Amino acid sequence: MAPGSEAYAVNTAQSLLIVVLAGVAACGLPGCLKSEMRRQMAEQNSVLAPLFKQTSPAEAALWASDPHDADKRARGMNLLANAPFGGAEAYLNLYRERIKDDSAPVRAVAARSLGLHGSPDDVPLIAPLLSQEAVIVRLEAARALQRLHNPEAVGPLIQRLDIAREPEAQVRAEAAGALGQYAEGRSLQALIAALGDASLVVNSSAYESLKTLTGNDELGMDRKSWTQWSKAADKPFAGRRVYVYPVFSRESRWLDYVPFAPPVPNETASTPAGFTLDAKAGK
């Protein structure tokens, strides 16, 4: 079956449904059914039911495999990726396939999904998205590469720091953030050059990565000082710190305590998949 064909989509949807049903079986079928019946009855008795009805995992799997509707593919995949079971192998295969989708929003969601659940081996799939035309694709690719460690990403990320190649400041900033995990001379020099970027958000991101790579908090965002320091330093990465990718986080507001309001989608900061402070960090 050819990828993108209707038969392929149906087969993929069936595989995804098997994963969903397996999850139901794991929790005990009678108990799950009773719980589901109680939930449905509560929804039917609520005047707010039409407003707060959620998409089921089975529906999300079918949407993500819809061969005719790119919006459904993006929405369904986003729902799956943000679910607790979003890292199942069947879903990972789906995200990898959607990296090559004809729709830019779908490719963007696929990159985000692999950033959440993928491995360093997925970096060669994500890195080429950095040079695609759609800004949202480049942005999500750069953010995904903050969460997956593979030196193959360094070259493409450095290219995104070049204002002549990347016109969007936010993409340059995210690329600068991702480079903070690579203790290499080319990363160091690219980040120092980024301190001269016309955008403050890029300067700030580059500075944070420089502090992570070198442990140096004293030079601020002065490009000349960093250039002189890097030339004089025998081991510029001797004070290297553990790289932690940025996450969404905010304190709860009064609206978050309103009944039926969804929980704040705060994430837990962590190191990228495959990242280690190896013995070469100080060289």
Residue, then its C-alpha position, 0 to 999 in steps of 0.5 A: m500500500a502506498p503512503g497517502s493512499e486511502a487503503y494505507a490511511v485505513n490500515t493506519a487507522q486500524s492499527l491506531l485503534i488497536v493501540v487505543l483498544a489495548g489501553v482500554a483492555a489494560c485497565g479492565l474492560p468492565g470497569c472502563l465501560k462503567s466509567e465511560m457510561r458514567r462520564q457520558m451520562a454526566e455529560q448528557n445531564s450537563v447544559l454545558a455538555p455540547l461546549f466541553k465534549q472532548t474528542s475520543p482517542a479513537e476519533a483522534a486516531l481516525w482524524a490523524s489518518d484522514p487522507h482528504d482533510a489536512d486540518k483533521r490530520a493536524r488536529g488529530m495528531n496534535l491530540l494524540a501527541n499531547a495524550p499520555f499514550g502519545g509515545a506509542e510506537a504506532y503513533l511514532n510511526l504516524y508522526r514520522e510519516r506525516i513529516k513528509d505530508d503535503s500540508a505545512p501545518v501537518r508537518a509542523v505538528a509532526a515535528r512537534s510530536l517527534g520533539l515530544h516523543g521521538s529519539p535522537d534518530d529522528v533528528p535527520l527527519i526533522a532537520p531538513l524542515l528548518s529550510q522549508e518555506a513555511v515559517i511555522v514548520r521551521l519554528e516547530a522544527a527548531r523547537a523540536l531539535q531543542r528536545l532531541h540531541n544529535p550532532e547532525a542538527v548543528g549545521p542546519l541550526i547554525q544556518r538558521l542563525d544567519i539572518a541572510r538565510e532566516p528572516e524570522a527572528q523567532v526562528r533564529a532565537e529558537a535555533a540559538g536555544a537549541l545550539g546550547q546543548y552542543a559543546e563544539g567550536r562552531s556552535l560557540q562561534a555561531l552563538i557569539a556572532a548571534l550576539g550582533d543580531a538586530s533582534l534582542v530576542v535572538n541576542s538573549s537566546a544566544y547569550e543564554s546558550l553561551k552561559t550554558l556552554t561555558g559557565n561564563d556569566e560575566l561578559g553579558m551580551d557584548r560580542k567583542s568581549w566574547t570574541q576575545w574571551s573565546k580566543a584566549a580560552d584553552k578550554p572554553f567548555a570547562g565550565r559547561r552546565v547541563y542543558v535544559y530545554p525551555v518549556f511552557s510554564r505559568e502560574s494559575r490565574w483566577l480563570d483557571y479555577v473556574p469549573f470545567a476550565p482545562p488545567v494549565p498545560n505546564e511542562t516539566a523541564s528536562t534534558p534532551a533525549g540522548f544528551t549527556l555531559d561527556a568527557k570531551a565537554g571541557k575541550 
